Amino acid sequence: LPERDRAELKRRKLLLEVTLKSYWIRKGSAFSTAVARQETELTPEMITTGSWRQRPFKPYNFSALGLPPVCGHLHPLLKVRSQLRQIFLEMG
């Protein structure tokens, strides 16, 4: 359709444009039906036997964020109140 007609049909809500994407998937050179377990740690036994040379290791992710910091703290006056309560409980 010409651009002018297409704009007119869109304005009248008689036309809806949809974009379709498709992908072709093919087997690559590293394709395998068996899943190889990658090592995550280097043990002393691997070093002494030299087996670490033949084993695949999992790559280390240096951009990982790690655990989120613990958020939220007690208000200082609430801390003092709980400490005083504990002292009085210990005194009986």
C-alpha positions as CSV (number, residue, x, y, z in Angstrom):
1,L,0.0,0.0,0.0
2,P,1.1,3.5,-0.6
3,E,2.2,5.4,2.5
4,R,-0.7,7.8,2.3
5,D,-3.4,5.1,2.1
6,R,-1.7,3.1,4.9
7,A,-1.7,6.2,7.2
8,E,-5.4,6.7,6.5
9,L,-6.3,3.1,7.3
10,K,-4.2,3.3,10.5
11,R,-6.0,6.5,11.5
12,R,-9.4,4.8,11.0
13,K,-8.1,1.8,12.9
14,L,-8.7,-0.5,9.9
15,L,-5.1,-1.5,9.6
16,L,-2.8,-3.2,12.1
17,E,0.8,-3.6,11.2
18,V,2.5,-6.6,12.7
19,T,6.2,-7.4,12.4
20,L,7.1,-11.1,12.2
21,K,10.6,-12.3,13.0
22,S,11.8,-15.8,12.1
23,Y,15.1,-17.6,12.9
24,W,16.8,-20.5,11.3
25,I,18.5,-22.9,13.8
26,R,21.2,-25.3,12.6
27,K,23.6,-27.6,14.3
28,G,26.9,-26.0,14.9
29,S,30.4,-27.5,15.0
30,A,30.2,-28.0,18.8
31,F,26.8,-29.8,18.7
32,S,26.6,-32.8,20.9
33,T,23.7,-34.9,22.3
34,A,25.7,-35.7,25.5
35,V,25.9,-32.9,28.1
36,A,29.5,-32.6,29.4
37,R,29.7,-31.6,33.1
38,Q,32.1,-28.7,33.5
39,E,34.3,-28.5,36.6
40,T,33.9,-25.6,38.9
41,E,36.7,-26.2,41.3
42,L,40.3,-27.2,41.0
43,T,41.1,-29.8,43.7
44,P,44.5,-31.0,45.0
45,E,43.9,-34.5,43.5
46,M,43.5,-33.0,40.0
47,I,46.8,-31.1,40.4
48,T,48.7,-34.2,41.6
49,T,47.3,-36.5,38.9
50,G,47.4,-33.9,36.2
51,S,43.8,-34.7,35.2
52,W,42.9,-31.0,35.2
53,R,44.5,-30.6,31.7
54,Q,41.9,-32.8,30.1
55,R,38.8,-31.5,32.0
56,P,36.7,-28.6,30.8
57,F,36.3,-25.8,33.4
58,K,33.3,-23.5,33.7
59,P,34.3,-19.9,32.8
60,Y,34.3,-17.5,35.7
61,N,31.8,-14.6,35.5
62,F,33.6,-11.5,36.7
63,S,30.6,-9.3,36.1
64,A,28.3,-11.2,38.5
65,L,26.9,-8.9,41.2
66,G,26.8,-11.5,44.0
67,L,24.4,-11.4,46.9
68,P,22.4,-8.2,47.4
69,P,23.3,-6.3,50.6
70,V,21.1,-6.7,53.6
71,C,18.8,-3.7,53.7
72,G,16.8,-2.2,56.5
73,H,18.0,-1.6,60.0
74,L,16.3,-0.8,63.3
75,H,15.9,2.8,64.3
76,P,18.5,3.8,66.9
77,L,15.8,4.5,69.6
78,L,14.3,1.1,69.0
79,K,17.7,-0.5,69.5
80,V,18.1,1.3,72.8
81,R,14.6,0.3,73.9
82,S,15.2,-3.3,73.1
83,Q,18.5,-3.2,75.1
84,L,16.8,-1.6,78.1
85,R,14.0,-4.2,77.9
86,Q,16.6,-7.0,77.9
87,I,18.4,-5.4,80.9
88,F,15.2,-5.2,82.9
89,L,14.2,-8.7,82.0
90,E,17.6,-10.0,83.3
91,M,17.1,-8.0,86.5
92,G,13.7,-9.6,87.0
